[in-house]
Each structure stands twice: as structure tokens, then as C-alpha cells.
Amino acid sequence: MMRIFEMLVALLIVFALAVLVGLVLPDHGHIERRVEVPSPARQVYDTINGFRRFPQYTGLRAFDPAMQTTLGGPEAGVGSKISWTSSVPKVGDGSLTITKSTQDSDVTMTLDNDWIGTNKTYNLTITPSPKGRTVYVTESYDVDYGWNLLWRFGGLYINGDPSAVVQGSLASLAAMMAGFPNTDYSNQDISVVEITAKPVLLVNTRAPRSLDEVADATAQAKEKIEAVLKKTGLTQSGPMLTITTEWGDENYTFAVAIPVDQTSFTLDGHSFTIDAPAPKADADDDSADAGQPLVAGDRDKKGLLVVDDNVRAALWYQGLALYTEYTGSAAQLPLVRLNHKAYAETHGYRYSEAGLGRPWDEDVSDPGAADDQRTFRVYLPITR
């Protein structure tokens, strides 16, 4: 009997000590990690201010590469949400919701999962590094334990799974962003617009990367299209398009296109219908099919309708596109296009730059505008 009493007293003492220790343990948990990213602040902010890229960089993937995610709320900013499900206990089911964001500065998210504690939040801050060409991304995790002593003891292990997720997320974020075009698009107005398909006549061409050479090639292609307009009775129905195929180190490969007012026309007594291209399986470039005697009505490798000489016809792109109206020298258009690609990457939009996914711009300059005061509408086809 005495031994039992002694055991009970010992257990009571241990319990009392545990309670005393629990009472002095912190009622709040905090961890913080930092990574240096060689990207502009706006790129980092746009990447973390929404969840379209989250599945690619979250540290939860290290525990369950097969976790399933669902997006909710607006695409970016306050209210944007992602939920996930997983059969792996370390991941489980949960969600993140953005509750605060300050452009190019910080983003705060609330966490809802089965980790211990309440008021669980992530805060990511962006600060310029002393080098000036990189930024620091700091991610912190905060949680309240209140008077729940078991949670306070559990908080001793905050450097376990929570820390691993934060560290893994930051490392993956930096690695992912290293593959984005390193360009600052913060001063470029970029929006997502819906494009309606339109029939065009086009000529594929190439020129050395100089404004004069490109202008000469454009003029020659335009002359060929205008000759076909006269033969077919079609009428130009909008500004000329320059469709980019490849901006190479030395040469610029592109197509000059003119939209027309009808999807059908007659040439040499034959009727033709302009429709979307149907590329052949062996299509490998945008040049004319060398050595093949193509005639009006045939399809080239890219599925474009052959009209006359090097002139092709197609129903050009329908769907979403990134859009910018730019005024300045045409020499800056490659940078505008590159900014579109970077924007697409940070926002999780897909783009292909092949077929109808190729970027294009429209010259809507006033007649007689100076070379450095021309106005262009620049587009990059995307899918969400």
C-alpha cells in the first residue's frame, strides 16, 4: 500500500512539474528563414501573391509529390486561396488564404490544417539586398498556443515539419524563379484580354536584327500581300501584324500579316475558305516547303492555306493573351515581349510560341509618327 502511495505522490510531483514547465513555455511559436533570389522584386511579389505557382515550389511536395490542390477566390491578392488534400499524414488536408498584401513588399497568409495551435500564419517579405541586383525573401511562420499546455510542449518541435516546409518552399521558390526571364516589368502595363479570331493574309520572312533590315523585309512582304488583295478583292480590315517566330542572336524570323474583311475569297475562278491552321506532323519551321510545288488551295507544313507565291492565309488566334500598348522605338519591342514572358511565368500562365501561340504586335502609329514615337499593341497568347 505504501509503495502505491509513493508512486501516486511521484506521479503527482511529475505532473505538477510538467504543469509548471508548461506554464513558463512560450504561448507563441515563431520561426523565420531567408533566401536570396536573383529576380526583380515585382517578379517575386507576383509569384507569391497568388497560388498558381504554389504547387511547383511548396515545401509540402517533399513529403507528398502527389498532393492534390484546388484554387479558389481571386487569382491574386487578398482572398486568393489554395486547398490541398493528401493521404500522407505529414501533409494531410489544409488550405492557405491571402489576408494581406503590399505590392513588392510583403504577403500574409493564414494556414488552416491539423498542425497544433491557432492563428497560424505565414508572412513573406521582400527586401532589396545590398548587392542591388537581388532581393531577400524572408518567410516566417507564427502560431499561438494559448493556455493549451500540450500545444506549448508541442511548440518545442516547431523546428520540425513547419521549419522544413518553410525552408523547402524558399529553396524551391529560388530555384524555380532562376528559370524565369530576368527582366523587370514593373513599369509595363500588362493585362489579360480576350482575342477573337480574324482572317489574315501573311508572308513568312527573315532579316538581320537591325531596324532598317527588318523594315525592308516587312515592306517586301507587305507588297506581296497587297498584290493578293487586289487579285482577290479582299480588303484590309485592321492594322498590320508582325508575328514573331524567333528573335535570334543575328536574325529575326517573323511573319507579316494583314487582317482581311472576309473568311472566303475567289482567286483565278476558284473559291477558298480561310480557317485555322492544321499543322502537319513533320512541321519543323515556318518557311515555305522547299522543293514542293505548292499551288493555291494546298496546305504548307504549318497547315496554312497557300494563296499565291509566298502568301498564306489563316484564321488567326482566338483565346486569352497578355496585352500591352507600347509607345516608343520598335527597337524596344523585344524587351516588351520578354516582359510578357516573365509576367506569364510569375502568374502561372502557359504559353507556347508555336503555331497560333506565337506572340505578335500591331503597328497602330499615327501617320508620320517619329521612329521613337510609334505605337504598338503587343500580344502573347496564353492559357490559364
KEKE-3310 file (N, C-alpha, C; in steps of 0.2 Angstrom, whole numbers, plus 5000, padded with zeros to 4 digits):
npx = (5004:5010:5019:5012:5006:5017:5021:5010:5011:5024:5020:5011:5020:5028:5018:5014:5026:5027:5016:5020:5032:5026:5018:5028:5033:5034:5019:5018:5023:5037:5046:5059:5065:5077:5080:5091:5086:5089:5081:5069:5060:5046:5043:5045:5035:5023:5024:5022:5010:4999:4992:4995:5007:5011:5010:5021:5032:5030:5036:5029:5028:5039:5036:5025:5024:5012:5002:4986:4979:4968:4962:4955:4944:4949:4962:4974:4981:4972:4961:4963:4965:4971:4968:4972:4974:4979:4986:4996:5002:5010:5007:4993:4976:4973:4973:4978:4976:4976:4978:4983:4992:5005:5011:5026:5032:5027:5018:5004:4998:4985:4985:4976:4976:4980:4990:4997:4990:4983:4978:4987:4999:5008:5021:5028:5041:5049:5064:5077:5093:5110:5118:5110:5106:5099:5086:5081:5071:5061:5053:5041:5034:5021:5012:4999:4998:4991:4984:4984:4993:4998:5000:5009:5020:5022:5026:5039:5044:5044:5053:5053:5043:5036:5047:5054:5045:5045:5058:5060:5051:5056:5068:5065:5057:5067:5074:5065:5062:5074:5074:5065:5063:5075:5070:5063:5047:5039:5036:5029:5013:5003:4990:4977:4968:4954:4954:4947:4946:4953:4953:4968:4980:4996:5014:5029:5045:5062:5076:5091:5095:5092:5084:5083:5085:5074:5063:5064:5062:5049:5042:5043:5037:5024:5021:5019:5007:4998:4997:4990:4978:4972:4970:4961:4951:4949:4948:4959:4957:4961:4975:4992:5000:5014:5021:5030:5042:5056:5068:5083:5101:5107:5098:5081:5067:5051:5033:5024:5008:4991:4976:4960:4944:4935:4931:4931:4936:4939:4950:4957:4946:4943:4936:4940:4942:4946:4953:4957:4974:4980:4992:5005:5012:5025:5030:5042:5047:5044:5046:5043:5038:5051:5056:5044:5030:5019:5003:4989:4977:4983:4990:5003:5017:5014:5001:4995:4985:4989:4990:4996:5011:5022:5012:5001:4986:4976:4965:4967:4972:4962:4957:4964:4976:4991:4993:4999:5000:5011:5022:5035:5051:5053:5064:5063:5054:5057:5061:5048:5041:5048:5046:5032:5033:5040:5030:5020:5026:5027:5014:5009:5004:5002:5012:5016:5023:5023:5015:4998:5001:5011:5019:5013:5013:5004:5005:5000:5002:5001:5000:5015:5022:5036:5051:5054:5042:5032:5017:5012:5003:5005:5005:5004:4999:4991:4987:4976)
npy = (4994:5006:5008:5010:5022:5030:5030:5036:5049:5052:5053:5063:5074:5074:5077:5090:5097:5096:5104:5116:5118:5119:5130:5140:5139:5146:5155:5157:5153:5155:5155:5158:5160:5164:5168:5171:5179:5180:5190:5202:5213:5214:5203:5192:5196:5195:5181:5175:5182:5175:5159:5151:5146:5140:5125:5121:5125:5123:5118:5107:5097:5089:5080:5074:5071:5069:5076:5084:5099:5113:5128:5144:5158:5175:5177:5182:5191:5198:5186:5177:5159:5143:5125:5109:5091:5076:5060:5057:5058:5069:5079:5080:5087:5104:5122:5138:5155:5171:5185:5198:5210:5219:5228:5223:5221:5213:5198:5191:5176:5165:5150:5134:5120:5103:5105:5109:5122:5139:5153:5152:5158:5163:5174:5183:5192:5205:5211:5223:5217:5221:5220:5225:5220:5209:5201:5199:5186:5183:5172:5169:5159:5159:5155:5153:5146:5148:5144:5131:5118:5106:5110:5119:5112:5105:5115:5115:5108:5115:5117:5107:5099:5111:5120:5114:5114:5128:5131:5122:5127:5140:5137:5130:5140:5149:5142:5139:5152:5156:5151:5160:5173:5186:5200:5216:5220:5230:5243:5242:5241:5228:5217:5205:5199:5195:5188:5188:5177:5181:5183:5182:5187:5182:5183:5174:5178:5184:5193:5202:5207:5222:5238:5244:5233:5225:5233:5234:5220:5219:5228:5222:5210:5215:5221:5210:5204:5214:5214:5202:5205:5214:5205:5196:5204:5206:5216:5226:5225:5230:5235:5231:5216:5210:5195:5186:5173:5169:5177:5178:5177:5184:5185:5189:5181:5181:5184:5194:5200:5204:5208:5203:5207:5196:5179:5170:5169:5172:5166:5166:5160:5150:5145:5149:5145:5153:5147:5140:5135:5119:5110:5100:5084:5083:5096:5108:5121:5138:5142:5142:5127:5120:5114:5108:5108:5119:5124:5136:5134:5122:5116:5121:5115:5120:5120:5131:5140:5140:5153:5162:5163:5167:5170:5166:5161:5162:5159:5169:5166:5164:5167:5169:5182:5190:5208:5223:5240:5250:5264:5270:5267:5255:5246:5243:5233:5219:5218:5222:5211:5201:5204:5201:5187:5184:5189:5180:5169:5171:5173:5160:5157:5148:5147:5145:5149:5144:5139:5145:5151:5160:5176:5192:5209:5224:5238:5253:5266:5284:5292:5297:5297:5300:5289:5286:5287:5279:5268:5253:5238:5225:5207:5192:5176:5165:5152:5148)
npz = (5000:5004:4994:4983:4987:4987:4973:4968:4973:4967:4954:4955:4958:4947:4937:4942:4940:4927:4923:4928:4921:4908:4910:4910:4897:4880:4874:4861:4845:4834:4819:4807:4791:4777:4760:4746:4731:4713:4706:4700:4712:4709:4701:4711:4720:4713:4710:4723:4727:4724:4720:4709:4705:4717:4719:4712:4720:4733:4750:4754:4745:4746:4755:4750:4734:4726:4731:4730:4723:4724:4717:4723:4725:4721:4708:4712:4726:4741:4748:4739:4737:4741:4742:4748:4747:4755:4757:4765:4781:4786:4778:4775:4775:4770:4769:4762:4763:4757:4766:4767:4757:4751:4738:4730:4742:4754:4759:4767:4774:4780:4788:4787:4794:4801:4810:4827:4837:4835:4825:4814:4804:4789:4784:4771:4766:4756:4752:4746:4742:4748:4737:4727:4715:4717:4728:4745:4751:4764:4775:4787:4800:4811:4826:4838:4855:4866:4882:4881:4887:4881:4868:4870:4874:4862:4854:4856:4845:4834:4825:4817:4806:4802:4800:4791:4780:4777:4774:4763:4754:4752:4746:4734:4728:4725:4716:4706:4701:4695:4683:4676:4664:4667:4670:4673:4674:4680:4676:4665:4658:4659:4654:4654:4640:4630:4614:4598:4585:4568:4551:4541:4529:4526:4526:4528:4534:4535:4543:4545:4562:4563:4563:4550:4541:4545:4542:4528:4524:4529:4522:4509:4511:4513:4501:4493:4499:4497:4483:4482:4488:4479:4468:4474:4479:4492:4507:4517:4535:4547:4558:4552:4557:4565:4567:4578:4576:4579:4589:4585:4588:4578:4568:4564:4563:4556:4553:4542:4543:4537:4542:4535:4527:4525:4527:4516:4499:4481:4469:4453:4448:4457:4473:4490:4507:4522:4536:4553:4555:4552:4557:4550:4554:4552:4553:4555:4554:4550:4537:4519:4510:4505:4488:4486:4475:4478:4476:4474:4487:4492:4507:4518:4528:4540:4540:4535:4523:4506:4496:4485:4477:4490:4499:4512:4520:4535:4549:4562:4578:4593:4609:4626:4629:4634:4635:4630:4627:4619:4617:4608:4602:4589:4592:4605:4606:4607:4621:4627:4623:4630:4643:4644:4643:4656:4665:4662:4667:4681:4685:4682:4670:4654:4639:4622:4610:4598:4582:4582:4594:4594:4598:4594:4587:4584:4573:4577:4574:4572:4556:4549:4562:4572:4573:4586:4592:4589:4590:4597:4598:4608:4610:4618:4617:4629:4640:4654)
capx = (5000:5014:5023:5007:5005:5023:5020:5005:5015:5029:5016:5008:5025:5029:5013:5015:5032:5025:5012:5025:5036:5021:5016:5033:5035:5030:5012:5018:5029:5039:5052:5060:5071:5078:5084:5092:5084:5092:5075:5066:5055:5040:5043:5044:5029:5018:5024:5019:5004:4994:4994:4995:5014:5012:5011:5028:5038:5029:5039:5025:5029:5045:5033:5020:5024:5006:4996:4981:4977:4962:4962:4949:4944:4953:4968:4979:4979:4968:4955:4966:4965:4973:4967:4976:4972:4985:4985:5002:5000:5014:5004:4986:4972:4974:4972:4981:4972:4980:4974:4986:4997:5008:5015:5033:5034:5025:5011:5002:4993:4983:4985:4971:4977:4980:4996:4994:4989:4978:4980:4993:5000:5014:5022:5033:5043:5054:5069:5082:5099:5115:5121:5106:5103:5095:5082:5080:5064:5060:5047:5041:5028:5018:5006:4998:4997:4987:4985:4985:5000:5001:5002:5016:5026:5022:5029:5046:5046:5042:5059:5052:5039:5035:5053:5056:5041:5047:5065:5060:5047:5060:5074:5061:5055:5073:5076:5060:5062:5080:5072:5061:5067:5077:5068:5059:5041:5035:5034:5025:5006:5001:4983:4974:4962:4951:4955:4943:4950:4952:4956:4974:4985:5003:5021:5034:5051:5068:5080:5096:5092:5093:5078:5082:5084:5068:5059:5064:5059:5042:5039:5043:5031:5018:5019:5016:5000:4994:4996:4985:4972:4970:4968:4955:4945:4948:4950:4962:4952:4964:4982:4996:5003:5021:5021:5037:5044:5062:5072:5089:5106:5109:5092:5074:5062:5044:5028:5020:5001:4986:4969:4955:4937:4931:4934:4931:4938:4939:4956:4958:4940:4942:4934:4944:4939:4951:4951:4963:4979:4980:4999:5007:5016:5033:5031:5048:5049:5039:5047:5039:5040:5056:5056:5037:5027:5013:4998:4983:4972:4986:4992:5010:5019:5011:4994:4992:4982:4993:4986:4999:5018:5024:5007:4997:4980:4974:4961:4972:4972:4957:4958:4967:4983:4994:4992:5002:5001:5018:5024:5042:5055:5052:5070:5062:5049:5059:5060:5041:5039:5052:5042:5026:5035:5041:5024:5017:5029:5026:5007:5007:5001:5006:5012:5020:5027:5022:5008:4994:5003:5016:5017:5013:5012:5001:5008:4994:5005:4998:5004:5020:5025:5043:5053:5054:5035:5027:5013:5011:4999:5009:5001:5007:4994:4992:4981:4977)
capy = (5000:5012:5009:5013:5029:5033:5031:5042:5055:5054:5055:5070:5078:5074:5081:5097:5099:5097:5110:5122:5119:5121:5137:5145:5139:5152:5153:5158:5150:5159:5153:5163:5158:5168:5166:5177:5177:5185:5192:5209:5212:5213:5196:5189:5198:5192:5174:5173:5185:5171:5152:5147:5143:5137:5118:5120:5127:5122:5113:5101:5092:5085:5075:5071:5074:5068:5080:5087:5106:5117:5135:5147:5165:5179:5174:5185:5196:5196:5182:5171:5153:5136:5120:5103:5085:5071:5054:5057:5062:5075:5084:5080:5092:5110:5127:5144:5161:5178:5190:5205:5210:5225:5227:5222:5221:5208:5195:5187:5170:5161:5142:5130:5112:5100:5107:5112:5129:5143:5159:5150:5162:5164:5180:5183:5199:5205:5217:5223:5215:5226:5220:5229:5216:5203:5203:5193:5184:5181:5168:5167:5156:5161:5151:5154:5140:5150:5141:5123:5116:5101:5113:5123:5107:5103:5120:5114:5104:5119:5117:5100:5100:5118:5123:5110:5116:5135:5130:5119:5132:5146:5134:5128:5146:5152:5138:5140:5159:5156:5149:5165:5179:5190:5207:5220:5223:5234:5249:5240:5240:5221:5215:5199:5201:5190:5189:5185:5175:5185:5180:5186:5185:5183:5181:5172:5181:5184:5198:5203:5211:5229:5241:5245:5227:5222:5237:5232:5214:5220:5231:5217:5205:5219:5222:5203:5203:5219:5211:5197:5209:5216:5199:5193:5208:5206:5222:5226:5227:5232:5236:5226:5212:5207:5189:5184:5166:5168:5183:5175:5181:5188:5186:5190:5177:5183:5184:5200:5198:5209:5206:5205:5208:5190:5172:5167:5173:5169:5168:5163:5156:5145:5148:5146:5147:5154:5144:5139:5131:5112:5109:5093:5080:5084:5103:5110:5128:5142:5143:5138:5120:5120:5108:5105:5113:5120:5129:5139:5129:5117:5117:5120:5111:5123:5120:5137:5139:5143:5158:5164:5164:5165:5172:5161:5163:5158:5162:5169:5166:5165:5165:5174:5184:5196:5214:5229:5246:5252:5269:5271:5264:5247:5243:5240:5228:5213:5219:5221:5204:5197:5206:5197:5180:5184:5190:5174:5164:5173:5172:5154:5156:5144:5150:5140:5152:5140:5140:5151:5153:5165:5182:5197:5216:5228:5245:5257:5273:5289:5293:5302:5297:5299:5282:5284:5289:5274:5265:5246:5234:5219:5202:5185:5171:5162:5148:5148)
capz = (5000:5005:4988:4979:4989:4985:4966:4966:4975:4962:4948:4956:4958:4940:4934:4944:4937:4919:4923:4930:4915:4903:4911:4908:4890:4876:4872:4854:4841:4828:4815:4801:4786:4772:4754:4741:4724:4708:4702:4702:4717:4706:4699:4717:4723:4708:4711:4729:4729:4721:4721:4703:4705:4723:4718:4710:4724:4741:4753:4756:4739:4748:4759:4745:4727:4723:4734:4725:4725:4721:4718:4725:4726:4715:4705:4716:4731:4747:4746:4735:4741:4738:4746:4746:4750:4754:4761:4769:4787:4787:4774:4777:4771:4773:4765:4763:4761:4757:4770:4767:4753:4750:4732:4730:4749:4759:4758:4773:4773:4785:4787:4791:4794:4808:4815:4833:4838:4832:4822:4811:4798:4785:4781:4766:4765:4750:4753:4742:4745:4747:4730:4722:4709:4720:4734:4750:4753:4771:4776:4794:4802:4818:4829:4845:4859:4872:4888:4880:4889:4877:4862:4872:4873:4855:4851:4856:4839:4828:4820:4814:4800:4800:4798:4785:4774:4776:4771:4757:4750:4749:4741:4728:4725:4722:4710:4700:4698:4692:4676:4673:4661:4672:4667:4677:4670:4684:4673:4659:4659:4656:4656:4651:4636:4626:4607:4593:4579:4562:4545:4539:4524:4529:4522:4532:4531:4539:4541:4551:4568:4563:4561:4543:4538:4546:4539:4521:4524:4531:4516:4503:4512:4513:4494:4491:4502:4494:4477:4483:4490:4473:4464:4477:4480:4499:4509:4524:4540:4553:4557:4551:4562:4565:4571:4580:4576:4583:4589:4586:4590:4572:4563:4566:4559:4558:4548:4541:4542:4536:4543:4529:4529:4524:4528:4509:4493:4475:4465:4447:4447:4462:4479:4495:4514:4527:4543:4557:4553:4554:4556:4548:4559:4552:4553:4559:4553:4547:4530:4513:4509:4499:4484:4485:4471:4481:4472:4478:4490:4496:4514:4519:4534:4546:4539:4532:4516:4501:4491:4479:4479:4497:4503:4515:4524:4541:4554:4567:4586:4597:4616:4630:4628:4638:4631:4632:4622:4620:4613:4608:4596:4588:4595:4612:4606:4610:4628:4629:4623:4635:4649:4644:4645:4663:4668:4661:4672:4688:4686:4681:4663:4650:4633:4618:4605:4592:4579:4584:4601:4593:4600:4589:4588:4579:4572:4576:4575:4568:4550:4550:4568:4573:4574:4593:4595:4586:4595:4595:4603:4609:4612:4619:4618:4635:4643:4661)
cpx = (5004:5018:5018:5006:5011:5023:5015:5008:5020:5025:5013:5014:5027:5024:5013:5021:5031:5021:5016:5029:5032:5019:5021:5035:5031:5023:5012:5024:5030:5046:5053:5066:5071:5082:5085:5090:5086:5086:5072:5061:5048:5038:5041:5037:5023:5018:5020:5012:4998:4996:4994:5002:5015:5013:5018:5033:5036:5033:5035:5026:5035:5042:5028:5020:5017:5000:4992:4979:4971:4963:4955:4950:4947:4959:4974:4977:4974:4962:4957:4967:4968:4971:4971:4973:4978:4984:4991:5001:5004:5011:4997:4982:4973:4972:4976:4977:4976:4975:4977:4991:4999:5013:5022:5036:5033:5018:5010:4997:4991:4983:4980:4973:4977:4986:4993:4994:4984:4981:4987:4994:5007:5015:5028:5035:5049:5058:5075:5089:5105:5118:5117:5103:5099:5090:5082:5072:5064:5054:5047:5034:5027:5012:5005:4996:4992:4989:4984:4992:5003:5003:5009:5022:5027:5026:5037:5049:5044:5047:5059:5049:5038:5041:5055:5052:5043:5053:5064:5056:5052:5066:5071:5059:5061:5075:5072:5061:5069:5079:5068:5066:5068:5076:5063:5053:5037:5033:5030:5018:5004:4994:4982:4968:4960:4951:4950:4947:4948:4956:4962:4977:4992:5009:5026:5041:5056:5072:5085:5093:5094:5086:5077:5081:5077:5062:5058:5061:5051:5039:5038:5037:5024:5016:5016:5009:4996:4992:4990:4978:4969:4967:4961:4949:4944:4951:4953:4957:4955:4971:4986:4999:5010:5021:5028:5038:5050:5066:5079:5095:5108:5103:5086:5070:5055:5040:5025:5013:4996:4980:4964:4948:4932:4935:4934:4933:4938:4946:4956:4952:4939:4940:4938:4941:4945:4949:4958:4968:4978:4987:5000:5011:5023:5034:5037:5050:5043:5040:5043:5042:5045:5056:5049:5033:5020:5009:4993:4979:4976:4988:5000:5011:5015:5004:4991:4990:4986:4988:4990:5006:5020:5018:5003:4991:4979:4969:4965:4970:4965:4958:4961:4974:4985:4994:4996:5002:5007:5019:5031:5045:5054:5058:5068:5057:5051:5059:5053:5039:5042:5048:5036:5028:5036:5035:5020:5019:5027:5019:5005:5003:5005:5006:5017:5024:5027:5015:5005:4996:5009:5014:5017:5012:5008:5003:5002:4996:5001:5003:5009:5024:5032:5045:5052:5047:5030:5023:5011:5007:5002:5005:5005:5001:4996:4986:4982:4978)
cpy = (5006:5013:5012:5020:5033:5035:5036:5049:5057:5056:5062:5075:5079:5079:5088:5100:5101:5103:5116:5124:5122:5128:5142:5144:5144:5150:5155:5155:5154:5156:5157:5160:5163:5165:5172:5175:5182:5187:5199:5208:5211:5206:5191:5190:5194:5184:5172:5177:5181:5164:5148:5143:5139:5129:5116:5121:5125:5117:5106:5095:5087:5079:5071:5074:5074:5072:5084:5094:5109:5124:5138:5154:5169:5176:5176:5190:5194:5192:5176:5165:5147:5131:5114:5097:5080:5066:5053:5061:5068:5081:5085:5084:5099:5116:5133:5150:5167:5183:5197:5204:5217:5225:5228:5222:5215:5205:5190:5182:5167:5154:5139:5123:5109:5101:5110:5119:5133:5149:5158:5155:5162:5171:5180:5190:5199:5212:5217:5221:5221:5226:5224:5225:5210:5205:5197:5192:5180:5178:5167:5163:5157:5157:5153:5147:5142:5146:5133:5121:5111:5105:5117:5118:5105:5108:5119:5110:5108:5119:5110:5102:5107:5121:5120:5113:5123:5134:5127:5123:5137:5143:5133:5135:5149:5148:5139:5147:5160:5155:5154:5170:5184:5198:5210:5223:5227:5240:5248:5238:5233:5219:5208:5201:5195:5192:5185:5183:5180:5182:5185:5183:5187:5180:5179:5175:5181:5190:5199:5207:5218:5232:5242:5239:5224:5226:5235:5225:5215:5223:5227:5212:5209:5220:5215:5202:5208:5217:5206:5200:5211:5210:5196:5197:5209:5213:5222:5228:5228:5233:5230:5222:5210:5201:5186:5176:5165:5175:5180:5180:5186:5190:5186:5186:5179:5183:5191:5198:5204:5206:5208:5204:5202:5184:5168:5172:5169:5171:5163:5158:5151:5149:5145:5149:5148:5151:5143:5134:5124:5109:5101:5090:5082:5092:5105:5117:5132:5144:5140:5131:5119:5113:5105:5110:5114:5125:5131:5134:5123:5120:5116:5116:5114:5123:5126:5136:5143:5147:5159:5166:5162:5168:5166:5165:5159:5162:5162:5170:5168:5163:5171:5176:5190:5202:5220:5234:5250:5258:5271:5269:5257:5243:5240:5235:5221:5213:5218:5214:5199:5198:5202:5190:5180:5185:5184:5169:5165:5172:5165:5153:5152:5148:5145:5143:5148:5140:5146:5154:5158:5172:5187:5204:5219:5235:5249:5265:5278:5290:5298:5302:5296:5292:5281:5286:5284:5270:5258:5243:5227:5213:5195:5180:5166:5157:5148:5140)
cpz = (5000:4998:4983:4980:4986:4977:4964:4968:4970:4956:4949:4955:4950:4936:4936:4941:4930:4919:4923:4923:4909:4903:4909:4901:4886:4874:4864:4851:4835:4825:4809:4797:4780:4766:4750:4734:4719:4704:4705:4708:4715:4704:4706:4720:4719:4709:4717:4731:4726:4722:4715:4703:4712:4723:4716:4715:4732:4743:4755:4751:4741:4752:4755:4739:4724:4726:4729:4728:4721:4723:4720:4726:4720:4714:4710:4721:4737:4744:4742:4739:4738:4744:4744:4750:4749:4759:4766:4775:4788:4783:4775:4772:4774:4767:4767:4760:4762:4761:4770:4762:4751:4744:4733:4737:4753:4757:4764:4771:4779:4783:4791:4789:4801:4812:4821:4833:4834:4829:4818:4804:4795:4783:4777:4765:4760:4752:4749:4745:4744:4740:4725:4716:4711:4726:4739:4751:4759:4772:4784:4795:4810:4820:4836:4849:4864:4878:4887:4881:4884:4870:4864:4871:4866:4851:4851:4849:4833:4823:4816:4807:4798:4797:4791:4779:4772:4772:4764:4752:4747:4744:4734:4724:4721:4715:4704:4697:4694:4684:4672:4669:4666:4670:4672:4673:4674:4681:4667:4661:4656:4659:4652:4647:4632:4618:4603:4587:4573:4557:4543:4533:4527:4525:4528:4529:4536:4538:4547:4556:4568:4560:4554:4539:4539:4543:4531:4520:4525:4525:4510:4504:4511:4506:4491:4493:4498:4487:4477:4484:4484:4468:4467:4479:4488:4501:4516:4529:4547:4552:4556:4557:4560:4570:4572:4580:4580:4583:4591:4588:4584:4568:4567:4561:4561:4552:4548:4539:4541:4537:4537:4532:4528:4525:4521:4504:4487:4471:4459:4446:4452:4469:4485:4502:4519:4534:4547:4554:4556:4552:4554:4553:4559:4551:4558:4558:4550:4539:4525:4513:4503:4495:4483:4481:4474:4477:4477:4480:4493:4503:4515:4526:4540:4546:4537:4525:4511:4497:4485:4481:4486:4502:4506:4519:4530:4545:4560:4574:4589:4604:4620:4628:4633:4633:4634:4626:4623:4615:4613:4602:4596:4591:4602:4612:4609:4618:4631:4629:4628:4642:4650:4646:4653:4667:4668:4666:4679:4690:4684:4675:4659:4643:4629:4613:4599:4589:4580:4591:4600:4595:4594:4591:4582:4579:4571:4577:4570:4562:4551:4557:4568:4575:4582:4596:4592:4591:4592:4601:4603:4612:4613:4621:4624:4636:4651:4664)
residu = (MET:MET:ARG:ILE:PHE:GLU:MET:LEU:VAL:ALA:LEU:LEU:ILE:VAL:PHE:ALA:LEU:ALA:VAL:LEU:VAL:GLY:LEU:VAL:LEU:PRO:ASP:HIS:GLY:HIS:ILE:GLU:ARG:ARG:VAL:GLU:VAL:PRO:SER:PRO:ALA:ARG:GLN:VAL:TYR:ASP:THR:ILE:ASN:GLY:PHE:ARG:ARG:PHE:PRO:GLN:TYR:THR:GLY:LEU:ARG:ALA:PHE:ASP:PRO:ALA:MET:GLN:THR:THR:LEU:GLY:GLY:PRO:GLU:ALA:GLY:VAL:GLY:SER:LYS:ILE:SER:TRP:THR:SER:SER:VAL:PRO:LYS:VAL:GLY:ASP:GLY:SER:LEU:THR:ILE:THR:LYS:SER:THR:GLN:ASP:SER:ASP:VAL:THR:MET:THR:LEU:ASP:ASN:ASP:TRP:ILE:GLY:THR:ASN:LYS:THR:TYR:ASN:LEU:THR:ILE:THR:PRO:SER:PRO:LYS:GLY:ARG:THR:VAL:TYR:VAL:THR:GLU:SER:TYR:ASP:VAL:ASP:TYR:GLY:TRP:ASN:LEU:LEU:TRP:ARG:PHE:GLY:GLY:LEU:TYR:ILE:ASN:GLY:ASP:PRO:SER:ALA:VAL:VAL:GLN:GLY:SER:LEU:ALA:SER:LEU:ALA:ALA:MET:MET:ALA:GLY:PHE:PRO:ASN:THR:ASP:TYR:SER:ASN:GLN:ASP:ILE:SER:VAL:VAL:GLU:ILE:THR:ALA:LYS:PRO:VAL:LEU:LEU:VAL:ASN:THR:ARG:ALA:PRO:ARG:SER:LEU:ASP:GLU:VAL:ALA:ASP:ALA:THR:ALA:GLN:ALA:LYS:GLU:LYS:ILE:GLU:ALA:VAL:LEU:LYS:LYS:THR:GLY:LEU:THR:GLN:SER:GLY:PRO:MET:LEU:THR:ILE:THR:THR:GLU:TRP:GLY:ASP:GLU:ASN:TYR:THR:PHE:ALA:VAL:ALA:ILE:PRO:VAL:ASP:GLN:THR:SER:PHE:THR:LEU:ASP:GLY:HIS:SER:PHE:THR:ILE:ASP:ALA:PRO:ALA:PRO:LYS:ALA:ASP:ALA:ASP:ASP:ASP:SER:ALA:ASP:ALA:GLY:GLN:PRO:LEU:VAL:ALA:GLY:ASP:ARG:ASP:LYS:LYS:GLY:LEU:LEU:VAL:VAL:ASP:ASP:ASN:VAL:ARG:ALA:ALA:LEU:TRP:TYR:GLN:GLY:LEU:ALA:LEU:TYR:THR:GLU:TYR:THR:GLY:SER:ALA:ALA:GLN:LEU:PRO:LEU:VAL:ARG:LEU:ASN:HIS:LYS:ALA:TYR:ALA:GLU:THR:HIS:GLY:TYR:ARG:TYR:SER:GLU:ALA:GLY:LEU:GLY:ARG:PRO:TRP:ASP:GLU:ASP:VAL:SER:ASP:PRO:GLY:ALA:ALA:ASP:ASP:GLN:ARG:THR:PHE:ARG:VAL:TYR:LEU:PRO:ILE:THR:ARG)
# end
